[in-house]
Amino acid sequence: MIVQKSIESKLKKKLEPSHCQVLNESHMHSVPENSETHFKVIVVSEVFAAKSRVARHQLINGILSTEIAGPVHALSIQAHTEEEWLKRRGMILKSPNCVTAD
């Protein structure tokens, strides 16, 4: 859980979110057991106000550039303002399972 904790720590420090969830989804993919390669982040912060979805993702990708350049293979991002999060009623989009080639 070293990578997961690093991601969470960086997001909390830089974005001061009201909600921050980092989910390790590696088990849903064809990777060795206990891998830390596939993550979903759900971040609610007023830092995202007046930013497009692309700008929000760019901001998070920048914060996590070391992890993305290293152990993280895939990062799913759900970035919301408090108002957007309340409208969603805290609904988190489900990730698909990995498709393996035969």
C-alpha positions in Angstrom: 0.0 0.0 0.0 3.0 2.3 -0.4 1.9 3.7 -3.8 -1.7 4.1 -2.7 -0.7 6.0 0.5 1.6 8.2 -1.6 -1.2 9.1 -4.0 -3.6 9.9 -1.2 -1.0 11.9 0.7 -0.1 14.1 -2.3 -3.7 14.7 -3.3 -4.7 15.7 0.2 -1.7 18.0 0.6 -2.1 19.8 -2.8 -5.9 19.9 -3.2 -7.2 20.1 0.4 -10.2 18.0 -0.6 -13.4 17.6 1.4 -13.5 14.0 0.1 -10.5 11.9 -1.2 -10.7 8.2 -2.0 -7.9 6.2 -3.6 -9.0 2.8 -4.7 -6.5 0.2 -5.8 -8.1 -1.6 -8.7 -5.1 -3.7 -9.6 -6.9 -6.9 -8.6 -9.3 -6.3 -11.5 -6.5 -6.6 -14.0 -4.0 -9.2 -15.2 -1.2 -8.3 -12.7 0.5 -10.2 -9.9 -1.3 -10.4 -6.5 -0.8 -7.4 -4.3 0.2 -5.1 -7.2 -0.2 -1.4 -7.1 -0.5 -0.5 -10.7 -4.2 0.5 -11.4 -5.9 3.1 -9.3 -9.1 5.1 -9.2 -9.1 8.5 -7.4 -12.2 10.3 -6.4 -11.4 13.8 -5.3 -13.8 16.6 -4.2 -12.2 20.0 -4.0 -13.1 23.6 -4.6 -9.8 23.9 -6.4 -11.7 22.4 -9.4 -14.2 25.3 -9.6 -14.2 26.9 -13.0 -11.8 24.2 -14.4 -12.8 21.9 -17.2 -12.6 18.2 -16.8 -9.4 18.1 -18.9 -7.8 20.8 -16.7 -8.8 18.9 -13.5 -7.2 15.7 -14.9 -4.1 17.6 -15.9 -3.8 19.0 -12.4 -4.1 15.6 -10.8 -1.7 14.0 -13.4 0.8 16.7 -12.6 0.6 16.1 -8.8 1.0 12.4 -9.4 3.7 12.6 -12.2 6.2 10.5 -10.2 3.7 7.7 -9.6 2.5 7.8 -13.2 6.1 7.7 -14.6 6.8 4.7 -12.3 4.6 2.1 -10.8 1.2 3.3 -11.9 0.0 1.9 -15.2 -3.5 3.2 -15.2 -5.3 6.0 -13.3 -9.0 6.7 -13.4 -10.0 10.1 -12.2 -13.3 11.5 -10.8 -12.7 15.1 -9.9 -15.6 17.2 -8.6 -16.5 20.4 -6.8 -18.5 20.0 -3.6 -21.7 21.1 -5.5 -21.1 18.5 -8.2 -20.4 15.8 -5.6 -23.7 16.6 -3.8 -25.6 16.5 -7.1 -24.1 13.1 -7.8 -25.1 12.0 -4.2 -21.6 10.6 -3.8 -22.0 8.1 -6.7 -18.8 6.6 -7.8 -18.6 5.3 -11.4 -17.8 1.6 -11.6 -14.7 0.6 -13.5 -14.8 -2.3 -16.0 -12.9 -5.5 -15.4 -9.8 -6.0 -17.5 -10.3 -7.6 -20.9 -7.8 -10.3 -21.5 -6.7 -11.5 -24.9 -7.1 -15.2 -25.7 
